[in-house]
Amino acid sequence: MSRQTALDTLDLDDDASEDEVKAAYRKRVKETHPDSKTGDEEAFKRVNRAYERLSD
């Protein structure tokens, strides 16, 4: 996953701080978790990959 795709997945700007990345990740995980009403396993996996890419 490219850095830009990861930023888009978490709905972040290029200059997002580490704290902003963490906050966006937590928000998106809650929205996409498969156990939630609106959960989607594939979206959840994308969110996790995006966070891993941005926290490298």
All heavy atoms as atom14 arrays in JSON, in Angstrom:
{
  "sequence": "MSRQTALDTLDLDDDASEDEVKAAYRKRVKETHPDSKTGDEEAFKRVNRAYERLSD",
  "atom14_mask": [
    [1, 1, 1, 1, 1, 1, 1, 1, 0, 0, 0, 0, 0, 0],
    [1, 1, 1, 1, 1, 1, 0, 0, 0, 0, 0, 0, 0, 0],
    [1, 1, 1, 1, 1, 1, 1, 1, 1, 1, 1, 0, 0, 0],
    [1, 1, 1, 1, 1, 1, 1, 1, 1, 0, 0, 0, 0, 0],
    [1, 1, 1, 1, 1, 1, 1, 0, 0, 0, 0, 0, 0, 0],
    [1, 1, 1, 1, 1, 0, 0, 0, 0, 0, 0, 0, 0, 0],
    [1, 1, 1, 1, 1, 1, 1, 1, 0, 0, 0, 0, 0, 0],
    [1, 1, 1, 1, 1, 1, 1, 1, 0, 0, 0, 0, 0, 0],
    [1, 1, 1, 1, 1, 1, 1, 0, 0, 0, 0, 0, 0, 0],
    [1, 1, 1, 1, 1, 1, 1, 1, 0, 0, 0, 0, 0, 0],
    [1, 1, 1, 1, 1, 1, 1, 1, 0, 0, 0, 0, 0, 0],
    [1, 1, 1, 1, 1, 1, 1, 1, 0, 0, 0, 0, 0, 0],
    [1, 1, 1, 1, 1, 1, 1, 1, 0, 0, 0, 0, 0, 0],
    [1, 1, 1, 1, 1, 1, 1, 1, 0, 0, 0, 0, 0, 0],
    [1, 1, 1, 1, 1, 1, 1, 1, 0, 0, 0, 0, 0, 0],
    [1, 1, 1, 1, 1, 0, 0, 0, 0, 0, 0, 0, 0, 0],
    [1, 1, 1, 1, 1, 1, 0, 0, 0, 0, 0, 0, 0, 0],
    [1, 1, 1, 1, 1, 1, 1, 1, 1, 0, 0, 0, 0, 0],
    [1, 1, 1, 1, 1, 1, 1, 1, 0, 0, 0, 0, 0, 0],
    [1, 1, 1, 1, 1, 1, 1, 1, 1, 0, 0, 0, 0, 0],
    [1, 1, 1, 1, 1, 1, 1, 0, 0, 0, 0, 0, 0, 0],
    [1, 1, 1, 1, 1, 1, 1, 1, 1, 0, 0, 0, 0, 0],
    [1, 1, 1, 1, 1, 0, 0, 0, 0, 0, 0, 0, 0, 0],
    [1, 1, 1, 1, 1, 0, 0, 0, 0, 0, 0, 0, 0, 0],
    [1, 1, 1, 1, 1, 1, 1, 1, 1, 1, 1, 1, 0, 0],
    [1, 1, 1, 1, 1, 1, 1, 1, 1, 1, 1, 0, 0, 0],
    [1, 1, 1, 1, 1, 1, 1, 1, 1, 0, 0, 0, 0, 0],
    [1, 1, 1, 1, 1, 1, 1, 1, 1, 1, 1, 0, 0, 0],
    [1, 1, 1, 1, 1, 1, 1, 0, 0, 0, 0, 0, 0, 0],
    [1, 1, 1, 1, 1, 1, 1, 1, 1, 0, 0, 0, 0, 0],
    [1, 1, 1, 1, 1, 1, 1, 1, 1, 0, 0, 0, 0, 0],
    [1, 1, 1, 1, 1, 1, 1, 0, 0, 0, 0, 0, 0, 0],
    [1, 1, 1, 1, 1, 1, 1, 1, 1, 1, 0, 0, 0, 0],
    [1, 1, 1, 1, 1, 1, 1, 0, 0, 0, 0, 0, 0, 0],
    [1, 1, 1, 1, 1, 1, 1, 1, 0, 0, 0, 0, 0, 0],
    [1, 1, 1, 1, 1, 1, 0, 0, 0, 0, 0, 0, 0, 0],
    [1, 1, 1, 1, 1, 1, 1, 1, 1, 0, 0, 0, 0, 0],
    [1, 1, 1, 1, 1, 1, 1, 0, 0, 0, 0, 0, 0, 0],
    [1, 1, 1, 1, 0, 0, 0, 0, 0, 0, 0, 0, 0, 0],
    [1, 1, 1, 1, 1, 1, 1, 1, 0, 0, 0, 0, 0, 0],
    [1, 1, 1, 1, 1, 1, 1, 1, 1, 0, 0, 0, 0, 0],
    [1, 1, 1, 1, 1, 1, 1, 1, 1, 0, 0, 0, 0, 0],
    [1, 1, 1, 1, 1, 0, 0, 0, 0, 0, 0, 0, 0, 0],
    [1, 1, 1, 1, 1, 1, 1, 1, 1, 1, 1, 0, 0, 0],
    [1, 1, 1, 1, 1, 1, 1, 1, 1, 0, 0, 0, 0, 0],
    [1, 1, 1, 1, 1, 1, 1, 1, 1, 1, 1, 0, 0, 0],
    [1, 1, 1, 1, 1, 1, 1, 0, 0, 0, 0, 0, 0, 0],
    [1, 1, 1, 1, 1, 1, 1, 1, 0, 0, 0, 0, 0, 0],
    [1, 1, 1, 1, 1, 1, 1, 1, 1, 1, 1, 0, 0, 0],
    [1, 1, 1, 1, 1, 0, 0, 0, 0, 0, 0, 0, 0, 0],
    [1, 1, 1, 1, 1, 1, 1, 1, 1, 1, 1, 1, 0, 0],
    [1, 1, 1, 1, 1, 1, 1, 1, 1, 0, 0, 0, 0, 0],
    [1, 1, 1, 1, 1, 1, 1, 1, 1, 1, 1, 0, 0, 0],
    [1, 1, 1, 1, 1, 1, 1, 1, 0, 0, 0, 0, 0, 0],
    [1, 1, 1, 1, 1, 1, 0, 0, 0, 0, 0, 0, 0, 0],
    [1, 1, 1, 1, 1, 1, 1, 1, 0, 0, 0, 0, 0, 0]
  ],
  "atom14_positions": [
    [[0.85, -1.17, 0.0], [0.0, 0.0, 0.0], [0.9, 1.24, 0.0], [1.83, 1.33, 0.78], [-0.89, -0.03, 1.25], [-1.72, 1.21, 1.47], [-2.8, 1.15, 2.91], [-4.07, 0.06, 2.33], [0.0, 0.0, 0.0], [0.0, 0.0, 0.0], [0.0, 0.0, 0.0], [0.0, 0.0, 0.0], [0.0, 0.0, 0.0], [0.0, 0.0, 0.0]],
    [[0.57, 2.16, -0.88], [1.37, 3.39, -0.94], [1.02, 4.29, 0.24], [-0.04, 4.15, 0.86], [1.09, 4.13, -2.24], [-0.21, 4.71, -2.22], [0.0, 0.0, 0.0], [0.0, 0.0, 0.0], [0.0, 0.0, 0.0], [0.0, 0.0, 0.0], [0.0, 0.0, 0.0], [0.0, 0.0, 0.0], [0.0, 0.0, 0.0], [0.0, 0.0, 0.0]],
    [[1.91, 5.22, 0.51], [1.67, 6.17, 1.61], [0.4, 6.98, 1.34], [-0.41, 7.19, 2.24], [2.88, 7.09, 1.78], [2.67, 8.15, 2.85], [3.95, 8.93, 3.13], [3.69, 10.09, 3.96], [3.43, 10.08, 5.26], [3.4, 8.92, 5.9], [3.2, 11.18, 5.94], [0.0, 0.0, 0.0], [0.0, 0.0, 0.0], [0.0, 0.0, 0.0]],
    [[0.22, 7.42, 0.09], [-0.96, 8.22, -0.24], [-2.25, 7.42, -0.07], [-3.24, 7.93, 0.44], [-0.86, 8.77, -1.67], [-1.96, 9.76, -1.99], [-1.96, 10.96, -1.04], [-0.94, 11.58, -0.8], [-3.12, 11.27, -0.47], [0.0, 0.0, 0.0], [0.0, 0.0, 0.0], [0.0, 0.0, 0.0], [0.0, 0.0, 0.0], [0.0, 0.0, 0.0]],
    [[-2.24, 6.16, -0.46], [-3.41, 5.31, -0.28], [-3.71, 5.13, 1.2], [-4.87, 5.17, 1.62], [-3.2, 3.94, -0.95], [-2.95, 4.15, -2.34], [-4.41, 3.04, -0.78], [0.0, 0.0, 0.0], [0.0, 0.0, 0.0], [0.0, 0.0, 0.0], [0.0, 0.0, 0.0], [0.0, 0.0, 0.0], [0.0, 0.0, 0.0], [0.0, 0.0, 0.0]],
    [[-2.67, 4.97, 2.0], [-2.85, 4.83, 3.45], [-3.45, 6.1, 4.03], [-4.37, 6.05, 4.86], [-1.53, 4.5, 4.11], [0.0, 0.0, 0.0], [0.0, 0.0, 0.0], [0.0, 0.0, 0.0], [0.0, 0.0, 0.0], [0.0, 0.0, 0.0], [0.0, 0.0, 0.0], [0.0, 0.0, 0.0], [0.0, 0.0, 0.0], [0.0, 0.0, 0.0]],
    [[-2.97, 7.24, 3.6], [-3.51, 8.52, 4.07], [-4.98, 8.67, 3.66], [-5.81, 9.1, 4.47], [-2.69, 9.69, 3.51], [-1.29, 9.86, 4.1], [-0.48, 10.82, 3.25], [-1.35, 10.31, 5.54], [0.0, 0.0, 0.0], [0.0, 0.0, 0.0], [0.0, 0.0, 0.0], [0.0, 0.0, 0.0], [0.0, 0.0, 0.0], [0.0, 0.0, 0.0]],
    [[-5.29, 8.29, 2.44], [-6.67, 8.37, 1.96], [-7.58, 7.42, 2.74], [-8.71, 7.78, 3.08], [-6.75, 8.04, 0.47], [-6.09, 9.09, -0.41], [-5.86, 10.22, 0.08], [-5.81, 8.77, -1.58], [0.0, 0.0, 0.0], [0.0, 0.0, 0.0], [0.0, 0.0, 0.0], [0.0, 0.0, 0.0], [0.0, 0.0, 0.0], [0.0, 0.0, 0.0]],
    [[-7.09, 6.24, 3.04], [-7.87, 5.25, 3.79], [-8.24, 5.77, 5.17], [-9.35, 5.56, 5.64], [-7.09, 3.93, 3.92], [-6.82, 3.41, 2.61], [-7.85, 2.9, 4.74], [0.0, 0.0, 0.0], [0.0, 0.0, 0.0], [0.0, 0.0, 0.0], [0.0, 0.0, 0.0], [0.0, 0.0, 0.0], [0.0, 0.0, 0.0], [0.0, 0.0, 0.0]],
    [[-7.3, 6.48, 5.79], [-7.56, 7.03, 7.12], [-8.07, 8.47, 7.08], [-8.26, 9.1, 8.11], [-6.28, 6.95, 7.97], [-5.79, 5.54, 8.27], [-4.51, 5.58, 9.1], [-6.85, 4.72, 8.98], [0.0, 0.0, 0.0], [0.0, 0.0, 0.0], [0.0, 0.0, 0.0], [0.0, 0.0, 0.0], [0.0, 0.0, 0.0], [0.0, 0.0, 0.0]],
    [[-8.3, 8.98, 5.86], [-8.82, 10.33, 5.65], [-7.94, 11.39, 6.32], [-8.39, 12.2, 7.11], [-10.26, 10.43, 6.16], [-10.97, 11.66, 5.64], [-10.59, 12.14, 4.56], [-11.91, 12.14, 6.31], [0.0, 0.0, 0.0], [0.0, 0.0, 0.0], [0.0, 0.0, 0.0], [0.0, 0.0, 0.0], [0.0, 0.0, 0.0], [0.0, 0.0, 0.0]],
    [[-6.64, 11.33, 5.98], [-5.65, 12.23, 6.57], [-4.96, 13.06, 5.49], [-4.89, 12.65, 4.33], [-4.59, 11.43, 7.33], [-5.05, 10.72, 8.59], [-3.98, 9.75, 9.05], [-5.37, 11.72, 9.68], [0.0, 0.0, 0.0], [0.0, 0.0, 0.0], [0.0, 0.0, 0.0], [0.0, 0.0, 0.0], [0.0, 0.0, 0.0], [0.0, 0.0, 0.0]],
    [[-4.4, 14.19, 5.9], [-3.59, 15.03, 5.02], [-2.15, 14.53, 5.05], [-1.74, 13.81, 5.96], [-3.62, 16.49, 5.48], [-5.01, 17.1, 5.34], [-5.73, 16.74, 4.39], [-5.35, 17.94, 6.2], [0.0, 0.0, 0.0], [0.0, 0.0, 0.0], [0.0, 0.0, 0.0], [0.0, 0.0, 0.0], [0.0, 0.0, 0.0], [0.0, 0.0, 0.0]],
    [[-1.36, 14.97, 4.07], [0.05, 14.57, 3.97], [0.86, 14.93, 5.21], [1.82, 14.24, 5.54], [0.72, 15.21, 2.76], [0.33, 14.52, 1.46], [-0.1, 13.36, 1.51], [0.46, 15.16, 0.41], [0.0, 0.0, 0.0], [0.0, 0.0, 0.0], [0.0, 0.0, 0.0], [0.0, 0.0, 0.0], [0.0, 0.0, 0.0], [0.0, 0.0, 0.0]],
    [[0.49, 16.01, 5.87], [1.29, 16.49, 7.01], [0.71, 16.05, 8.36], [0.99, 16.66, 9.38], [1.42, 18.0, 6.95], [0.08, 18.71, 7.0], [-0.97, 18.04, 6.87], [0.08, 19.95, 7.16], [0.0, 0.0, 0.0], [0.0, 0.0, 0.0], [0.0, 0.0, 0.0], [0.0, 0.0, 0.0], [0.0, 0.0, 0.0], [0.0, 0.0, 0.0]],
    [[-0.04, 14.96, 8.37], [-0.65, 14.47, 9.62], [0.42, 14.04, 10.62], [1.41, 13.39, 10.26], [-1.57, 13.3, 9.33], [0.0, 0.0, 0.0], [0.0, 0.0, 0.0], [0.0, 0.0, 0.0], [0.0, 0.0, 0.0], [0.0, 0.0, 0.0], [0.0, 0.0, 0.0], [0.0, 0.0, 0.0], [0.0, 0.0, 0.0], [0.0, 0.0, 0.0]],
    [[0.2, 14.43, 11.86], [1.14, 14.06, 12.92], [0.88, 12.62, 13.36], [-0.13, 12.01, 13.01], [0.97, 14.99, 14.12], [-0.28, 14.73, 14.76], [0.0, 0.0, 0.0], [0.0, 0.0, 0.0], [0.0, 0.0, 0.0], [0.0, 0.0, 0.0], [0.0, 0.0, 0.0], [0.0, 0.0, 0.0], [0.0, 0.0, 0.0], [0.0, 0.0, 0.0]],
    [[1.8, 12.1, 14.15], [1.65, 10.74, 14.68], [0.37, 10.62, 15.51], [-0.34, 9.62, 15.42], [2.87, 10.39, 15.53], [2.91, 8.95, 15.99], [4.19, 8.62, 16.74], [5.25, 9.15, 16.38], [4.09, 7.83, 17.69], [0.0, 0.0, 0.0], [0.0, 0.0, 0.0], [0.0, 0.0, 0.0], [0.0, 0.0, 0.0], [0.0, 0.0, 0.0]],
    [[0.07, 11.63, 16.3], [-1.15, 11.62, 17.11], [-2.4, 11.63, 16.24], [-3.39, 10.97, 16.55], [-1.18, 12.81, 18.07], [-0.16, 12.66, 19.2], [0.26, 11.52, 19.5], [0.2, 13.69, 19.8], [0.0, 0.0, 0.0], [0.0, 0.0, 0.0], [0.0, 0.0, 0.0], [0.0, 0.0, 0.0], [0.0, 0.0, 0.0], [0.0, 0.0, 0.0]],
    [[-2.36, 12.38, 15.15], [-3.51, 12.42, 14.23], [-3.7, 11.07, 13.55], [-4.84, 10.63, 13.35], [-3.32, 13.51, 13.19], [-3.44, 14.91, 13.76], [-3.05, 15.99, 12.78], [-2.06, 15.8, 12.02], [-3.73, 17.04, 12.77], [0.0, 0.0, 0.0], [0.0, 0.0, 0.0], [0.0, 0.0, 0.0], [0.0, 0.0, 0.0], [0.0, 0.0, 0.0]],
    [[-2.6, 10.42, 13.21], [-2.67, 9.09, 12.59], [-3.32, 8.11, 13.57], [-4.23, 7.36, 13.19], [-1.27, 8.6, 12.16], [-1.32, 7.13, 11.72], [-0.72, 9.47, 11.04], [0.0, 0.0, 0.0], [0.0, 0.0, 0.0], [0.0, 0.0, 0.0], [0.0, 0.0, 0.0], [0.0, 0.0, 0.0], [0.0, 0.0, 0.0], [0.0, 0.0, 0.0]],
    [[-2.88, 8.12, 14.82], [-3.44, 7.21, 15.83], [-4.93, 7.47, 16.03], [-5.72, 6.54, 16.11], [-2.71, 7.37, 17.16], [-1.36, 6.74, 17.18], [-0.72, 6.92, 18.55], [0.71, 6.41, 18.55], [1.35, 6.6, 19.85], [0.0, 0.0, 0.0], [0.0, 0.0, 0.0], [0.0, 0.0, 0.0], [0.0, 0.0, 0.0], [0.0, 0.0, 0.0]],
    [[-5.32, 8.73, 16.12], [-6.72, 9.09, 16.35], [-7.58, 8.64, 15.16], [-8.68, 8.09, 15.35], [-6.85, 10.58, 16.58], [0.0, 0.0, 0.0], [0.0, 0.0, 0.0], [0.0, 0.0, 0.0], [0.0, 0.0, 0.0], [0.0, 0.0, 0.0], [0.0, 0.0, 0.0], [0.0, 0.0, 0.0], [0.0, 0.0, 0.0], [0.0, 0.0, 0.0]],
    [[-7.1, 8.88, 13.95], [-7.85, 8.48, 12.76], [-7.97, 6.96, 12.68], [-9.03, 6.43, 12.33], [-7.17, 9.02, 11.5], [0.0, 0.0, 0.0], [0.0, 0.0, 0.0], [0.0, 0.0, 0.0], [0.0, 0.0, 0.0], [0.0, 0.0, 0.0], [0.0, 0.0, 0.0], [0.0, 0.0, 0.0], [0.0, 0.0, 0.0], [0.0, 0.0, 0.0]],
    [[-6.9, 6.28, 13.04], [-6.92, 4.81, 13.05], [-7.97, 4.29, 14.02], [-8.79, 3.44, 13.67], [-5.53, 4.27, 13.41], [-5.52, 2.8, 13.72], [-5.68, 1.86, 12.71], [-5.34, 2.34, 15.01], [-5.68, 0.51, 12.98], [-5.33, 0.99, 15.3], [-5.5, 0.08, 14.28], [-5.5, -1.26, 14.56], [0.0, 0.0, 0.0], [0.0, 0.0, 0.0]],
    [[-7.97, 4.82, 15.21], [-8.92, 4.36, 16.23], [-10.36, 4.61, 15.78], [-11.24, 3.76, 15.97], [-8.65, 5.05, 17.55], [-7.38, 4.54, 18.2], [-7.15, 5.21, 19.54], [-5.9, 4.72, 20.11], [-5.0, 5.49, 20.68], [-5.21, 6.8, 20.79], [-3.9, 4.97, 21.18], [0.0, 0.0, 0.0], [0.0, 0.0, 0.0], [0.0, 0.0, 0.0]],
    [[-10.59, 5.76, 15.18], [-11.94, 6.09, 14.7], [-12.38, 5.11, 13.61], [-13.49, 4.57, 13.65], [-11.96, 7.52, 14.16], [-13.29, 7.92, 13.59], [-13.24, 9.31, 13.01], [-14.58, 9.62, 12.34], [-14.52, 10.8, 11.51], [0.0, 0.0, 0.0], [0.0, 0.0, 0.0], [0.0, 0.0, 0.0], [0.0, 0.0, 0.0], [0.0, 0.0, 0.0]],
    [[-11.51, 4.89, 12.63], [-11.85, 4.0, 11.51], [-11.99, 2.55, 11.95], [-12.84, 1.82, 11.43], [-10.81, 4.12, 10.41], [-10.77, 5.46, 9.75], [-11.93, 5.72, 8.83], [-11.8, 4.84, 7.68], [-12.81, 4.24, 7.07], [-14.04, 4.43, 7.46], [-12.61, 3.44, 6.05], [0.0, 0.0, 0.0], [0.0, 0.0, 0.0], [0.0, 0.0, 0.0]],
    [[-11.19, 2.11, 12.93], [-11.31, 0.74, 13.43], [-12.68, 0.53, 14.05], [-13.32, -0.5, 13.83], [-10.18, 0.42, 14.44], [-10.51, -0.78, 15.3], [-8.88, 0.17, 13.7], [0.0, 0.0, 0.0], [0.0, 0.0, 0.0], [0.0, 0.0, 0.0], [0.0, 0.0, 0.0], [0.0, 0.0, 0.0], [0.0, 0.0, 0.0], [0.0, 0.0, 0.0]],
    [[-13.15, 1.51, 14.81], [-14.47, 1.39, 15.43], [-15.56, 1.3, 14.36], [-16.54, 0.58, 14.53], [-14.74, 2.59, 16.34], [-13.93, 2.57, 17.6], [-14.21, 3.81, 18.43], [-13.29, 3.87, 19.63], [-13.48, 5.12, 20.39], [0.0, 0.0, 0.0], [0.0, 0.0, 0.0], [0.0, 0.0, 0.0], [0.0, 0.0, 0.0], [0.0, 0.0, 0.0]],
    [[-15.4, 2.04, 13.28], [-16.4, 2.05, 12.21], [-16.41, 0.76, 11.4], [-17.45, 0.33, 10.92], [-16.14, 3.21, 11.26], [-16.31, 4.58, 11.86], [-15.82, 5.68, 10.94], [-15.26, 5.41, 9.86], [-15.98, 6.85, 11.35], [0.0, 0.0, 0.0], [0.0, 0.0, 0.0], [0.0, 0.0, 0.0], [0.0, 0.0, 0.0], [0.0, 0.0, 0.0]],
    [[-15.24, 0.16, 11.21], [-15.12, -0.96, 10.29], [-14.98, -2.33, 10.95], [-14.98, -3.34, 10.25], [-13.91, -0.76, 9.35], [-12.72, -0.68, 10.12], [-14.08, 0.5, 8.52], [0.0, 0.0, 0.0], [0.0, 0.0, 0.0], [0.0, 0.0, 0.0], [0.0, 0.0, 0.0], [0.0, 0.0, 0.0], [0.0, 0.0, 0.0], [0.0, 0.0, 0.0]],
    [[-14.85, -2.38, 12.26], [-14.64, -3.66, 12.94], [-15.76, -4.63, 12.59], [-16.94, -4.29, 12.65], [-14.56, -3.46, 14.46], [-14.0, -4.66, 15.14], [-14.75, -5.78, 15.42], [-12.75, -4.93, 15.58], [-14.0, -6.68, 16.01], [-12.77, -6.19, 16.11], [0.0, 0.0, 0.0], [0.0, 0.0, 0.0], [0.0, 0.0, 0.0], [0.0, 0.0, 0.0]],
    [[-15.41, -5.85, 12.22], [-16.41, -6.84, 11.81], [-17.49, -7.13, 12.86], [-18.59, -7.55, 12.51], [-15.59, -8.1, 11.53], [-14.23, -7.61, 11.23], [-14.06, -6.36, 12.06], [0.0, 0.0, 0.0], [0.0, 0.0, 0.0], [0.0, 0.0, 0.0], [0.0, 0.0, 0.0], [0.0, 0.0, 0.0], [0.0, 0.0, 0.0], [0.0, 0.0, 0.0]],
    [[-17.22, -6.9, 14.12], [-18.2, -7.16, 15.16], [-19.2, -6.02, 15.35], [-20.18, -6.16, 16.08], [-17.52, -7.44, 16.51], [-16.79, -8.77, 16.51], [-17.09, -9.62, 15.64], [-15.93, -8.97, 17.38], [0.0, 0.0, 0.0], [0.0, 0.0, 0.0], [0.0, 0.0, 0.0], [0.0, 0.0, 0.0], [0.0, 0.0, 0.0], [0.0, 0.0, 0.0]],
    [[-18.96, -4.88, 14.7], [-19.89, -3.75, 14.83], [-21.02, -3.92, 13.81], [-20.92, -4.68, 12.86], [-19.18, -2.42, 14.64], [-18.83, -2.24, 13.29], [0.0, 0.0, 0.0], [0.0, 0.0, 0.0], [0.0, 0.0, 0.0], [0.0, 0.0, 0.0], [0.0, 0.0, 0.0], [0.0, 0.0, 0.0], [0.0, 0.0, 0.0], [0.0, 0.0, 0.0]],
    [[-22.09, -3.16, 13.99], [-23.24, -3.24, 13.09], [-22.87, -2.92, 11.65], [-23.35, -3.54, 10.73], [-24.33, -2.25, 13.53], [-25.33, -2.81, 14.48], [-26.56, -1.94, 14.52], [-26.44, -0.94, 15.63], [-27.65, -0.13, 15.79], [0.0, 0.0, 0.0], [0.0, 0.0, 0.0], [0.0, 0.0, 0.0], [0.0, 0.0, 0.0], [0.0, 0.0, 0.0]],
    [[-22.05, -1.9, 11.48], [-21.68, -1.47, 10.13], [-20.32, -2.02, 9.71], [-19.7, -1.51, 8.79], [-21.64, 0.07, 10.06], [-20.69, 0.55, 11.01], [-23.0, 0.66, 10.35], [0.0, 0.0, 0.0], [0.0, 0.0, 0.0], [0.0, 0.0, 0.0], [0.0, 0.0, 0.0], [0.0, 0.0, 0.0], [0.0, 0.0, 0.0], [0.0, 0.0, 0.0]],
    [[-19.86, -3.04, 10.4], [-18.52, -3.58, 10.16], [-18.35, -4.23, 8.8], [-19.3, -4.72, 8.2], [0.0, 0.0, 0.0], [0.0, 0.0, 0.0], [0.0, 0.0, 0.0], [0.0, 0.0, 0.0], [0.0, 0.0, 0.0], [0.0, 0.0, 0.0], [0.0, 0.0, 0.0], [0.0, 0.0, 0.0], [0.0, 0.0, 0.0], [0.0, 0.0, 0.0]],
    [[-17.13, -4.2, 8.35], [-16.76, -4.78, 7.06], [-15.34, -5.32, 7.2], [-14.4, -4.56, 7.39], [-16.84, -3.71, 5.99], [-16.4, -4.18, 4.62], [-15.98, -5.35, 4.47], [-16.46, -3.37, 3.67], [0.0, 0.0, 0.0], [0.0, 0.0, 0.0], [0.0, 0.0, 0.0], [0.0, 0.0, 0.0], [0.0, 0.0, 0.0], [0.0, 0.0, 0.0]],
    [[-15.19, -6.63, 7.1], [-13.89, -7.25, 7.34], [-12.81, -6.74, 6.39], [-11.68, -6.49, 6.81], [-14.01, -8.77, 7.22], [-12.74, -9.49, 7.61], [-12.88, -10.99, 7.64], [-14.01, -11.5, 7.51], [-11.85, -11.66, 7.81], [0.0, 0.0, 0.0], [0.0, 0.0, 0.0], [0.0, 0.0, 0.0], [0.0, 0.0, 0.0], [0.0, 0.0, 0.0]],
    [[-13.14, -6.58, 5.11], [-12.14, -6.1, 4.15], [-11.72, -4.66, 4.46], [-10.54, -4.32, 4.38], [-12.66, -6.23, 2.72], [-12.72, -7.66, 2.24], [-11.38, -8.39, 2.35], [-10.35, -7.84, 1.94], [-11.38, -9.52, 2.87], [0.0, 0.0, 0.0], [0.0, 0.0, 0.0], [0.0, 0.0, 0.0], [0.0, 0.0, 0.0], [0.0, 0.0, 0.0]],
    [[-12.67, -3.83, 4.8], [-12.36, -2.44, 5.16], [-11.5, -2.4, 6.42], [-10.56, -1.62, 6.53], [-13.63, -1.63, 5.37], [0.0, 0.0, 0.0], [0.0, 0.0, 0.0], [0.0, 0.0, 0.0], [0.0, 0.0, 0.0], [0.0, 0.0, 0.0], [0.0, 0.0, 0.0], [0.0, 0.0, 0.0], [0.0, 0.0, 0.0], [0.0, 0.0, 0.0]],
    [[-11.82, -3.26, 7.37], [-11.05, -3.36, 8.61], [-9.6, -3.74, 8.31], [-8.67, -3.13, 8.86], [-11.71, -4.4, 9.52], [-11.04, -4.57, 10.85], [-11.14, -3.6, 11.84], [-10.32, -5.72, 11.14], [-10.55, -3.77, 13.08], [-9.71, -5.89, 12.38], [-9.83, -4.91, 13.34], [0.0, 0.0, 0.0], [0.0, 0.0, 0.0], [0.0, 0.0, 0.0]],
    [[-9.4, -4.68, 7.43], [-8.04, -5.09, 7.04], [-7.3, -3.93, 6.36], [-6.11, -3.72, 6.6], [-8.1, -6.31, 6.12], [-8.5, -7.57, 6.83], [-8.61, -8.72, 5.85], [-9.07, -9.99, 6.53], [-9.2, -11.1, 5.58], [0.0, 0.0, 0.0], [0.0, 0.0, 0.0], [0.0, 0.0, 0.0], [0.0, 0.0, 0.0], [0.0, 0.0, 0.0]],
    [[-8.0, -3.19, 5.49], [-7.38, -2.04, 4.82], [-6.95, -0.99, 5.83], [-5.87, -0.41, 5.72], [-8.34, -1.41, 3.82], [-8.34, -2.07, 2.47], [-9.07, -1.23, 1.43], [-10.4, -0.82, 1.83], [-11.5, -1.55, 1.69], [-11.43, -2.75, 1.16], [-12.67, -1.07, 2.07], [0.0, 0.0, 0.0], [0.0, 0.0, 0.0], [0.0, 0.0, 0.0]],
    [[-7.79, -0.73, 6.83], [-7.47, 0.25, 7.86], [-6.22, -0.19, 8.62], [-5.32, 0.62, 8.89], [-8.67, 0.46, 8.81], [-8.27, 1.24, 10.05], [-9.8, 1.16, 8.08], [0.0, 0.0, 0.0], [0.0, 0.0, 0.0], [0.0, 0.0, 0.0], [0.0, 0.0, 0.0], [0.0, 0.0, 0.0], [0.0, 0.0, 0.0], [0.0, 0.0, 0.0]],
    [[-6.14, -1.45, 8.95], [-4.97, -1.96, 9.67], [-3.7, -1.85, 8.82], [-2.64, -1.46, 9.32], [-5.19, -3.4, 10.13], [-6.01, -3.46, 11.37], [-5.76, -2.76, 12.34], [-7.03, -4.31, 11.37], [0.0, 0.0, 0.0], [0.0, 0.0, 0.0], [0.0, 0.0, 0.0], [0.0, 0.0, 0.0], [0.0, 0.0, 0.0], [0.0, 0.0, 0.0]],
    [[-3.81, -2.19, 7.53], [-2.65, -2.07, 6.65], [-2.22, -0.6, 6.51], [-1.02, -0.29, 6.49], [-2.94, -2.67, 5.27], [-2.93, -4.18, 5.26], [-2.91, -4.74, 3.84], [-4.01, -4.26, 3.03], [-5.19, -4.87, 2.89], [-5.44, -5.97, 3.55], [-6.12, -4.37, 2.11], [0.0, 0.0, 0.0], [0.0, 0.0, 0.0], [0.0, 0.0, 0.0]],
    [[-3.18, 0.29, 6.43], [-2.88, 1.72, 6.3], [-2.13, 2.2, 7.55], [-1.14, 2.94, 7.44], [-4.16, 2.53, 6.1], [0.0, 0.0, 0.0], [0.0, 0.0, 0.0], [0.0, 0.0, 0.0], [0.0, 0.0, 0.0], [0.0, 0.0, 0.0], [0.0, 0.0, 0.0], [0.0, 0.0, 0.0], [0.0, 0.0, 0.0], [0.0, 0.0, 0.0]],
    [[-2.61, 1.8, 8.71], [-1.95, 2.22, 9.94], [-0.53, 1.66, 10.02], [0.4, 2.38, 10.38], [-2.77, 1.77, 11.16], [-2.12, 2.2, 12.46], [-2.08, 3.54, 12.83], [-1.55, 1.28, 13.3], [-1.49, 3.94, 14.01], [-0.95, 1.66, 14.5], [-0.93, 3.0, 14.84], [-0.33, 3.39, 16.0], [0.0, 0.0, 0.0], [0.0, 0.0, 0.0]],
    [[-0.37, 0.41, 9.66], [0.98, -0.2, 9.65], [1.9, 0.58, 8.71], [3.06, 0.84, 9.05], [0.91, -1.66, 9.22], [0.31, -2.57, 10.27], [0.13, -3.98, 9.77], [0.67, -4.34, 8.7], [-0.59, -4.75, 10.45], [0.0, 0.0, 0.0], [0.0, 0.0, 0.0], [0.0, 0.0, 0.0], [0.0, 0.0, 0.0], [0.0, 0.0, 0.0]],
    [[1.4, 0.95, 7.54], [2.22, 1.69, 6.57], [2.64, 3.05, 7.1], [3.79, 3.46, 6.94], [1.4, 1.85, 5.26], [2.05, 2.75, 4.24], [3.34, 2.12, 3.71], [3.86, 2.88, 2.61], [4.78, 3.84, 2.71], [5.25, 4.17, 3.9], [5.22, 4.48, 1.64], [0.0, 0.0, 0.0], [0.0, 0.0, 0.0], [0.0, 0.0, 0.0]],
    [[1.71, 3.74, 7.76], [2.01, 5.08, 8.24], [2.8, 5.09, 9.53], [3.4, 6.11, 9.88], [0.71, 5.88, 8.42], [-0.06, 6.14, 7.13], [-1.39, 6.79, 7.43], [0.77, 6.98, 6.17], [0.0, 0.0, 0.0], [0.0, 0.0, 0.0], [0.0, 0.0, 0.0], [0.0, 0.0, 0.0], [0.0, 0.0, 0.0], [0.0, 0.0, 0.0]],
    [[2.83, 4.0, 10.25], [3.57, 3.97, 11.5], [4.94, 3.34, 11.34], [5.67, 3.18, 12.3], [2.77, 3.26, 12.59], [2.48, 1.93, 12.22], [0.0, 0.0, 0.0], [0.0, 0.0, 0.0], [0.0, 0.0, 0.0], [0.0, 0.0, 0.0], [0.0, 0.0, 0.0], [0.0, 0.0, 0.0], [0.0, 0.0, 0.0], [0.0, 0.0, 0.0]],
    [[5.33, 3.01, 10.1], [6.68, 2.47, 9.84], [7.74, 3.52, 10.03], [7.58, 4.65, 9.82], [6.77, 1.92, 8.42], [6.07, 0.58, 8.28], [5.77, -0.03, 9.31], [5.84, 0.18, 7.13], [0.0, 0.0, 0.0], [0.0, 0.0, 0.0], [0.0, 0.0, 0.0], [0.0, 0.0, 0.0], [0.0, 0.0, 0.0], [0.0, 0.0, 0.0]]
  ]
}
